[in-house]
C-alpha cells in the first residue's frame, strides 16, 4: 500500500505484519459505457460453469477511470475495462464481468482473490477533451485489445443494460482456487458485492469501438453490435465493510 493510509484491523489479505493491500478503498469514477448486442449463445457459453441466469443479449463495455483511487495513489488513478452482462441468481438481480482488465497490480490481486473477478493486467489511455470527446485504449502486455472514440451527441439514443427502470445492482462472481497437486478446482464459492455509486445522468453520444484479435483475450469473438454510448460520472465510489454490501453466498466446492 502506498501513501499515508491506515488499514483497518484484520482488513488486509496478507498477515498484519505484511499488508499487501486493504479491502477498503475510495475514489471518484468516470465511465464511458458502450452498450452492445451479442449473440446470447456466446455469452451463455462463457457462463456455463456458473449458476447464474443470463438476462438478455446485451453486453456493456465500460471504460472506467478512477482518479484518486486509494489503491493507486502513486499513479494518480486506476483504470478498468469491465465487459459486463446482467444476470439473476436466487433473489439477486445483478451483474457479472465476463472479461475485465485493470491497470493496477493491487487492484488485480485484490479483485481476483477477494471477489473472483476476471481481472487481467493492462495499460491504458483515457483522454478527455474540453468538448466532451473521449479517447480510450486498452493494451495488454504490448498487445492492443480495444480502442474507443466517443463524441457527445444529445440526439443519440441511450440504451442501458436492461430496458427496465431498475438496473441490475452490484456484482457477482464465482471465486475459484486451483488445486496445488492436480488439475482441478480445490475450492469455489459465489461472492456478491454492491459498492456505493451515484452516477450522473448519462451524457449520450456516438462511439466507434475497435477490438483486436488476441489468442488469450478473445474479445473479437463476441462480435458486438454497438447500440449506444454514454458517459457518466460518480463522485461516490468505494469499497470496504463500512460502505458496501459484501456477501459470501454459497460454497460450491467442496
N, C-alpha and C positions, 0 to 999 in steps of 0.2 A: 504494500500500500504506500502511495506517495502522498506527501503533503501533511499538514497538521490535522490529522483526522483520528479521533478516538473511537476505537471499536467497542461495541457493547460486550459485556461478559458473555462468553460461550457463543459468540456470533461468528467466529472465524471457522473456515473449513479445515485449516491446518491446526495443530495444537496451539494453545495460547502463547507458548514461548516462540512460535514461528508462524505468525499470522500472515498468510499469503494474500488473502483478500477477505473483506467482510461480506455479510449477507444483507447489509443495508447500504443505500446509495441514494443520490438525488441529482436532478439536473432539469434543464428545460428540454423541449423536444420539438423538432422541426421536421415535418413528414411530407414527402411527396409521394402520394399514393396513385399508382397506375392500376386501374381496375381492368381485369381481363376476363375473357371467357375461354375455358379449356375443356376439351373432351372429358366428361365426367369419369369415364372409364379409366383414363390415365391417372387421375388423382386417386380414385378408389384403389387402384393397384398399389400406389405408394402408401396407402393407409391400411393395407390388407393385414399387416401384423399388429394392428392396434384394435382396441374395442370401440373406436369412435365411429359415429354415423355421419357421413358426409351430407351436407345440407343442400348444396346446389353445384353448379358448374363454374362458379366464379373463383378467381384466384387473384389476390391483391399482391402486387409488387410494391413494397413500402421502403422507399429510400429515406433513411432516418438519421438525422444529425442531432447529437445530444450535447450542446455546448455546456460547459461547466460540469460535466459528469464527474462525480467524485471518485470513480474508479480510474479515471483517465485525466486527472488534473495536470499531469506532466505533458499531455498533448493538447490540452485545451478543450477537446471534445472527443466524443466517441461516435462511431458510425455503425449502423446496422442496415443490412438489406434483409427484410423479412418477406418471404414468399408464403402467403397465408391463406388458409381456407377456413370456412365456417363449419363447425361440427356440433353434434349433440352427444352427450354422454350422461346417462342416467337423467338427473334433473337439471343438468347444466347446458346452456346454450352459449357456446364459447368458440375458440379458435385454436388451430394448431398450425405450426410453421413447417411446411414440407421441406423447405430449404431456408437456410439462414446464414448470413455472413457478418462478421464483426471485426472491427479494426483493432481491438484491444485484447491482449492475451489474458488479462484477469477477467474481463467480461466473457471471453470464450470459455475459460475453465470453470468459472462460477456458474454460468448458464448451463453448461453440459452436466456438471456434477450435481448441482442442486435441483435443476428442473428438467433435465433431459432434453434441452434444446438441441436442434440440429446444427448448431453453430460451427462454422469453419472460419479460418483466418482470412483476412483480405486487407488490401489497401484501397483507398477510395479518393474520389473527388466529390465535393458537394459545394458548388459555387452559386451563390445567389446574387443577382444584379438588382440595382435600384428599381428597375422597371418590372420586377417580379419574375423575370425569367430565371430558370434554374437549370444548371448542367451538372449531372452527376454520373459517376462511373464506378464500377466495382472491378478490381483486379485481384486475382488470387495467385500468389507466387509467380508474378510476372505474366500470367495468362489473363487477357481480358475476358470478363464474363458478361457484363451488362453495361450499357450506356443509355442514358435517358436525357432528353431535352424537353423542357416544359415552358410553355408560353401562356400566361393568363389570358382567358377569353370568357367574359361574362355570359356569352351566348352558348357556351359549350355545356353539354349535359353533365350532371353529377350522378354517378352510379356508385352505390356503396356495396358492401359485401353481401347484404341481403336487401330486399325491397322494403321490408317492414320498417316501421319507425324505430323499433328496438333493434339495435345492432348487437351482434354477439359480444359478450364481455369476458375479459380475462383470457388466459391461455392454458392449454392442457397438452401434456406430452406423456409418452411412455419413456421412463428413465431406465436405462439398462446398464448392467455391469458384466463385462465378459469374464468367462471362467478362466482362471490362470493356468489350468492344466490341459484344457481341451476346447475344441471349437463349439462352444455353446454359451448360452446366457446363464450366468450364475445367479443373478438377481434382477428382477424387473418390477416396477410399480407404476402407478398412474399418479402424476403430480399436477396440481392445478394452482394457478396464482392469478390474482387480479390486482394490478397496480393502480394507484390513483392517477387519473389523467383527465384533463379538461380541455379538449380540443376547441379551437375557434371554429366558426362556421367555415366550411370548405370554400376555398377560392378555386373556381372552375377554370379549366384551361385545356390546352391541347398538348399531347405528348407524342414524341417519337422515341420508341424504345428498341434498341438493338441488343439481341442476345447472341453470344458467341459459343460455338461448339467446344466442348471440353469433355474428355472421356471420364473425368472424375466428378464433374459438375454438369450433368446433362440438362441444363435449363431449356435448351433449344427443343428438346423432345416434347416439352409441354405444348409447343406451337400456340402460344397465347394470342388471342384476338383482343385488341385494345377496345374497351368500351367507353372509358372516360379517364380523366386525370384531374387531381385536385391537390391543393396544398393546404396544410393545416398546421397550427402551432399550439402547443400546450406549455404554459409556464409551470404546470404542476405535473411532475413525473418522478417516481422514486420507488424504492424497494426497502423492505425491512418489516419486521414484525409489528412495528408501531403504526405502519401506514397502509399495509396491504393485506389482502386475504390470501393466505398460503395454506394449502391442504395436501396431505398425502392421502389420496382417496382409496387406493386399493393396492395390495401386494399381488402381483401376478405370478412371480417365480421367486422363491419356491412356494 
